[in-house]
Amino acid sequence: MFSIEQLNAIRAAEIAEIVPHVPLRARILEIGAGTGHQALALRRRGFDVSAIEVAESAYAGVRVFPVIDYDGAHIPFPSGIFDVVFSSNALEHVRDLTGLHAEIRRVLKSDGIAIHVLPTHAWRFWSTLSSLGSAPVYLGAALRRTLPGAYDQRGVGRAWYEAIRACGAAVLQPRHGERGFGLAELWLFHPRWWRKNFAHNGFALQYDKPMGLFYTGSMFFGARLSLERRTRLAQRLGSACHLYVMRPRETPCA
């Protein structure tokens, strides 16, 4: 079950991972700031932080930071003023990535860096699997009505309809991001896809690594799993997010 408190705990752990890559006294722009929780955490660490988010964001009503609304395409700041552009779980929701990458390059200083945290193929896989919870229940009910000698064979057709719908909903999930479809995100969220995208859009990757926390989109285990246990699980099941640190090249790839 979704919990804003649990999400904030995870995002705070992300900030602890990205701060070592941020220059001292940096001026930072966060794109897709959500509630502003991470922007606030960065400001409390002494950084000069601005944050932008689309006005229709689901988090617009629970903001904890002065987040600026923007149109999702044009960054409302002058060119060359930020040391760092940062985003967390945002770029996968951007339809025109090429346009936004160009805007990021525009507002960065010549020696600036972009830092992005993005969901992985592991997150997509385990989020899909965790949604299967109701499918076995409906499937079992249909089988019990169908087997010879079943005590109640009424509504067999309806039972199988519900079972097929539950299984289909689990497998053919709606996409999380703006490209492809649900299961296609097993590739579209893979670090190899993002590395190619960044290179194609004029960025030279300096560093990337798994963030080292396991969680699913449904927050299936909720607060029952501590951050320490999530760290251990990520070593076996894969990290939910990946960190990318990059610098703009002088000219993007044609």
Contacts in CASP RR format, 6 or more apart in sequence:
PFRMAT RR
TARGET T0000
AUTHOR 0000-0000-0000
METHOD contacts of the structure
MODEL  1
MFSIEQLNAIRAAEIAEIVPHVPLRARILEIGAGTGHQALALRRRGFDVS
AIEVAESAYAGVRVFPVIDYDGAHIPFPSGIFDVVFSSNALEHVRDLTGL
HAEIRRVLKSDGIAIHVLPTHAWRFWSTLSSLGSAPVYLGAALRRTLPGA
YDQRGVGRAWYEAIRACGAAVLQPRHGERGFGLAELWLFHPRWWRKNFAH
NGFALQYDKPMGLFYTGSMFFGARLSLERRTRLAQRLGSACHLYVMRPRE
TPCA
1 218 0 8 1.000
1 219 0 8 1.000
1 222 0 8 1.000
2 218 0 8 1.000
2 219 0 8 1.000
3 219 0 8 1.000
3 222 0 8 1.000
3 223 0 8 1.000
4 35 0 8 1.000
4 62 0 8 1.000
5 223 0 8 1.000
6 219 0 8 1.000
6 222 0 8 1.000
6 223 0 8 1.000
7 219 0 8 1.000
8 35 0 8 1.000
8 37 0 8 1.000
9 227 0 8 1.000
10 213 0 8 1.000
10 215 0 8 1.000
10 227 0 8 1.000
11 37 0 8 1.000
11 38 0 8 1.000
11 41 0 8 1.000
11 88 0 8 1.000
12 37 0 8 1.000
12 38 0 8 1.000
12 41 0 8 1.000
13 211 0 8 1.000
13 213 0 8 1.000
13 227 0 8 1.000
14 38 0 8 1.000
14 88 0 8 1.000
14 117 0 8 1.000
14 211 0 8 1.000
14 213 0 8 1.000
14 241 0 8 1.000
15 38 0 8 1.000
15 41 0 8 1.000
15 42 0 8 1.000
15 45 0 8 1.000
17 211 0 8 1.000
17 243 0 8 1.000
18 86 0 8 1.000
18 115 0 8 1.000
18 117 0 8 1.000
18 243 0 8 1.000
19 42 0 8 1.000
19 45 0 8 1.000
21 113 0 8 1.000
21 115 0 8 1.000
21 207 0 8 1.000
21 245 0 8 1.000
22 28 0 8 1.000
22 42 0 8 1.000
22 47 0 8 1.000
22 83 0 8 1.000
22 84 0 8 1.000
22 86 0 8 1.000
22 115 0 8 1.000
23 83 0 8 1.000
23 84 0 8 1.000
23 113 0 8 1.000
25 46 0 8 1.000
25 47 0 8 1.000
25 48 0 8 1.000
26 47 0 8 1.000
26 48 0 8 1.000
26 83 0 8 1.000
26 84 0 8 1.000
27 47 0 8 1.000
27 48 0 8 1.000
27 49 0 8 1.000
27 50 0 8 1.000
27 81 0 8 1.000
27 82 0 8 1.000
27 83 0 8 1.000
27 84 0 8 1.000
28 42 0 8 1.000
28 47 0 8 1.000
28 48 0 8 1.000
28 49 0 8 1.000
28 50 0 8 1.000
28 82 0 8 1.000
28 83 0 8 1.000
28 84 0 8 1.000
28 85 0 8 1.000
28 86 0 8 1.000
29 49 0 8 1.000
29 50 0 8 1.000
29 51 0 8 1.000
29 52 0 8 1.000
29 75 0 8 1.000
29 77 0 8 1.000
29 82 0 8 1.000
29 84 0 8 1.000
29 85 0 8 1.000
29 86 0 8 1.000
29 107 0 8 1.000
30 36 0 8 1.000
30 38 0 8 1.000
30 39 0 8 1.000
30 42 0 8 1.000
30 49 0 8 1.000
30 50 0 8 1.000
30 51 0 8 1.000
30 52 0 8 1.000
30 85 0 8 1.000
30 86 0 8 1.000
30 87 0 8 1.000
30 88 0 8 1.000
31 52 0 8 1.000
31 75 0 8 1.000
31 85 0 8 1.000
31 86 0 8 1.000
31 87 0 8 1.000
31 90 0 8 1.000
31 100 0 8 1.000
31 104 0 8 1.000
32 51 0 8 1.000
32 52 0 8 1.000
32 53 0 8 1.000
32 54 0 8 1.000
32 57 0 8 1.000
32 87 0 8 1.000
32 88 0 8 1.000
32 90 0 8 1.000
33 39 0 8 1.000
33 51 0 8 1.000
33 52 0 8 1.000
33 53 0 8 1.000
33 65 0 8 1.000
33 67 0 8 1.000
34 51 0 8 1.000
34 53 0 8 1.000
34 57 0 8 1.000
34 59 0 8 1.000
34 63 0 8 1.000
34 67 0 8 1.000
35 59 0 8 1.000
35 62 0 8 1.000
35 63 0 8 1.000
35 64 0 8 1.000
35 65 0 8 1.000
35 67 0 8 1.000
36 51 0 8 1.000
36 53 0 8 1.000
36 59 0 8 1.000
36 63 0 8 1.000
36 64 0 8 1.000
36 65 0 8 1.000
36 67 0 8 1.000
37 64 0 8 1.000
37 65 0 8 1.000
38 86 0 8 1.000
38 88 0 8 1.000
39 49 0 8 1.000
39 50 0 8 1.000
39 51 0 8 1.000
39 65 0 8 1.000
39 67 0 8 1.000
40 64 0 8 1.000
40 65 0 8 1.000
42 49 0 8 1.000
42 86 0 8 1.000
43 49 0 8 1.000
43 65 0 8 1.000
49 65 0 8 1.000
50 68 0 8 1.000
50 77 0 8 1.000
50 82 0 8 1.000
51 65 0 8 1.000
51 66 0 8 1.000
51 67 0 8 1.000
51 68 0 8 1.000
52 67 0 8 1.000
52 68 0 8 1.000
52 69 0 8 1.000
52 70 0 8 1.000
52 72 0 8 1.000
52 75 0 8 1.000
52 76 0 8 1.000
53 59 0 8 1.000
53 60 0 8 1.000
53 67 0 8 1.000
53 68 0 8 1.000
53 69 0 8 1.000
53 70 0 8 1.000
54 69 0 8 1.000
54 70 0 8 1.000
54 71 0 8 1.000
54 72 0 8 1.000
55 69 0 8 1.000
55 70 0 8 1.000
60 69 0 8 1.000
68 76 0 8 1.000
70 76 0 8 1.000
72 94 0 8 1.000
72 100 0 8 1.000
73 96 0 8 1.000
73 99 0 8 1.000
73 100 0 8 1.000
73 103 0 8 1.000
74 103 0 8 1.000
75 103 0 8 1.000
75 104 0 8 1.000
75 106 0 8 1.000
75 107 0 8 1.000
77 107 0 8 1.000
78 107 0 8 1.000
79 106 0 8 1.000
79 107 0 8 1.000
80 106 0 8 1.000
80 107 0 8 1.000
80 108 0 8 1.000
80 109 0 8 1.000
80 110 0 8 1.000
81 107 0 8 1.000
81 109 0 8 1.000
82 107 0 8 1.000
82 108 0 8 1.000
82 109 0 8 1.000
82 112 0 8 1.000
83 108 0 8 1.000
83 109 0 8 1.000
83 111 0 8 1.000
83 112 0 8 1.000
83 113 0 8 1.000
84 112 0 8 1.000
84 113 0 8 1.000
84 114 0 8 1.000
84 115 0 8 1.000
85 104 0 8 1.000
85 107 0 8 1.000
85 108 0 8 1.000
85 113 0 8 1.000
85 114 0 8 1.000
85 115 0 8 1.000
86 114 0 8 1.000
86 115 0 8 1.000
86 116 0 8 1.000
87 115 0 8 1.000
87 116 0 8 1.000
87 117 0 8 1.000
88 116 0 8 1.000
88 117 0 8 1.000
88 241 0 8 1.000
89 117 0 8 1.000
89 118 0 8 1.000
89 119 0 8 1.000
89 241 0 8 1.000
90 116 0 8 1.000
91 97 0 8 1.000
91 100 0 8 1.000
91 116 0 8 1.000
91 118 0 8 1.000
92 118 0 8 1.000
92 119 0 8 1.000
92 176 0 8 1.000
92 177 0 8 1.000
92 178 0 8 1.000
92 179 0 8 1.000
92 188 0 8 1.000
92 189 0 8 1.000
93 177 0 8 1.000
93 178 0 8 1.000
94 100 0 8 1.000
94 178 0 8 1.000
95 178 0 8 1.000
97 197 0 8 1.000
97 201 0 8 1.000
98 201 0 8 1.000
101 198 0 8 1.000
101 201 0 8 1.000
101 202 0 8 1.000
101 203 0 8 1.000
101 252 0 8 1.000
102 201 0 8 1.000
102 252 0 8 1.000
104 114 0 8 1.000
104 248 0 8 1.000
105 202 0 8 1.000
105 203 0 8 1.000
105 248 0 8 1.000
105 252 0 8 1.000
108 114 0 8 1.000
108 248 0 8 1.000
111 247 0 8 1.000
112 247 0 8 1.000
112 248 0 8 1.000
113 206 0 8 1.000
113 245 0 8 1.000
113 246 0 8 1.000
113 247 0 8 1.000
114 203 0 8 1.000
114 244 0 8 1.000
114 245 0 8 1.000
114 246 0 8 1.000
114 247 0 8 1.000
114 248 0 8 1.000
115 243 0 8 1.000
115 244 0 8 1.000
115 245 0 8 1.000
115 246 0 8 1.000
116 194 0 8 1.000
116 243 0 8 1.000
116 244 0 8 1.000
116 246 0 8 1.000
117 211 0 8 1.000
117 241 0 8 1.000
117 242 0 8 1.000
117 243 0 8 1.000
117 244 0 8 1.000
118 189 0 8 1.000
118 194 0 8 1.000
118 241 0 8 1.000
118 242 0 8 1.000
118 244 0 8 1.000
119 176 0 8 1.000
119 189 0 8 1.000
119 240 0 8 1.000
119 241 0 8 1.000
119 242 0 8 1.000
120 189 0 8 1.000
120 190 0 8 1.000
120 191 0 8 1.000
120 210 0 8 1.000
120 238 0 8 1.000
120 239 0 8 1.000
120 240 0 8 1.000
120 241 0 8 1.000
120 242 0 8 1.000
121 185 0 8 1.000
121 186 0 8 1.000
121 187 0 8 1.000
121 189 0 8 1.000
121 190 0 8 1.000
122 214 0 8 1.000
122 237 0 8 1.000
122 238 0 8 1.000
122 239 0 8 1.000
122 240 0 8 1.000
123 189 0 8 1.000
123 215 0 8 1.000
123 216 0 8 1.000
123 217 0 8 1.000
123 239 0 8 1.000
123 240 0 8 1.000
123 241 0 8 1.000
124 176 0 8 1.000
124 182 0 8 1.000
124 183 0 8 1.000
124 185 0 8 1.000
124 186 0 8 1.000
124 189 0 8 1.000
125 186 0 8 1.000
126 214 0 8 1.000
126 216 0 8 1.000
126 237 0 8 1.000
126 240 0 8 1.000
127 176 0 8 1.000
127 216 0 8 1.000
127 217 0 8 1.000
127 218 0 8 1.000
128 170 0 8 1.000
128 171 0 8 1.000
128 173 0 8 1.000
128 182 0 8 1.000
128 183 0 8 1.000
129 216 0 8 1.000
130 216 0 8 1.000
130 217 0 8 1.000
130 218 0 8 1.000
130 220 0 8 1.000
131 169 0 8 1.000
131 170 0 8 1.000
131 173 0 8 1.000
131 218 0 8 1.000
132 170 0 8 1.000
133 170 0 8 1.000
134 166 0 8 1.000
134 170 0 8 1.000
135 163 0 8 1.000
135 166 0 8 1.000
135 167 0 8 1.000
135 168 0 8 1.000
135 169 0 8 1.000
135 170 0 8 1.000
137 166 0 8 1.000
138 159 0 8 1.000
138 162 0 8 1.000
138 163 0 8 1.000
138 165 0 8 1.000
138 166 0 8 1.000
138 167 0 8 1.000
139 163 0 8 1.000
139 166 0 8 1.000
139 167 0 8 1.000
140 163 0 8 1.000
141 159 0 8 1.000
141 162 0 8 1.000
141 163 0 8 1.000
142 156 0 8 1.000
142 157 0 8 1.000
142 159 0 8 1.000
142 160 0 8 1.000
142 162 0 8 1.000
142 163 0 8 1.000
144 150 0 8 1.000
144 152 0 8 1.000
145 152 0 8 1.000
145 153 0 8 1.000
145 154 0 8 1.000
145 155 0 8 1.000
145 156 0 8 1.000
145 159 0 8 1.000
146 153 0 8 1.000
146 156 0 8 1.000
146 159 0 8 1.000
146 160 0 8 1.000
171 183 0 8 1.000
172 181 0 8 1.000
172 182 0 8 1.000
172 183 0 8 1.000
173 182 0 8 1.000
173 183 0 8 1.000
174 181 0 8 1.000
174 182 0 8 1.000
175 181 0 8 1.000
175 182 0 8 1.000
175 184 0 8 1.000
175 185 0 8 1.000
176 182 0 8 1.000
176 185 0 8 1.000
176 217 0 8 1.000
177 185 0 8 1.000
177 188 0 8 1.000
179 188 0 8 1.000
180 188 0 8 1.000
187 193 0 8 1.000
191 208 0 8 1.000
191 242 0 8 1.000
191 244 0 8 1.000
194 242 0 8 1.000
194 244 0 8 1.000
195 205 0 8 1.000
195 208 0 8 1.000
195 244 0 8 1.000
198 205 0 8 1.000
198 244 0 8 1.000
198 246 0 8 1.000
199 205 0 8 1.000
199 253 0 8 1.000
200 252 0 8 1.000
200 253 0 8 1.000
201 252 0 8 1.000
201 253 0 8 1.000
202 248 0 8 1.000
202 249 0 8 1.000
202 251 0 8 1.000
202 252 0 8 1.000
202 253 0 8 1.000
203 246 0 8 1.000
203 247 0 8 1.000
203 248 0 8 1.000
203 249 0 8 1.000
204 246 0 8 1.000
204 247 0 8 1.000
204 248 0 8 1.000
204 249 0 8 1.000
205 244 0 8 1.000
205 245 0 8 1.000
205 246 0 8 1.000
206 245 0 8 1.000
206 246 0 8 1.000
206 247 0 8 1.000
207 243 0 8 1.000
207 244 0 8 1.000
207 245 0 8 1.000
208 242 0 8 1.000
208 243 0 8 1.000
208 244 0 8 1.000
208 245 0 8 1.000
209 242 0 8 1.000
209 243 0 8 1.000
210 234 0 8 1.000
210 238 0 8 1.000
210 239 0 8 1.000
210 241 0 8 1.000
210 242 0 8 1.000
210 243 0 8 1.000
211 234 0 8 1.000
211 239 0 8 1.000
211 240 0 8 1.000
211 241 0 8 1.000
211 242 0 8 1.000
211 243 0 8 1.000
212 230 0 8 1.000
212 231 0 8 1.000
212 234 0 8 1.000
212 235 0 8 1.000
212 238 0 8 1.000
212 239 0 8 1.000
212 240 0 8 1.000
212 241 0 8 1.000
213 227 0 8 1.000
213 230 0 8 1.000
213 231 0 8 1.000
213 234 0 8 1.000
213 239 0 8 1.000
213 240 0 8 1.000
213 241 0 8 1.000
214 225 0 8 1.000
214 230 0 8 1.000
214 231 0 8 1.000
214 233 0 8 1.000
214 234 0 8 1.000
214 237 0 8 1.000
214 238 0 8 1.000
214 239 0 8 1.000
214 240 0 8 1.000
215 221 0 8 1.000
215 225 0 8 1.000
215 230 0 8 1.000
215 240 0 8 1.000
216 240 0 8 1.000
225 233 0 8 1.000
234 240 0 8 1.000
END
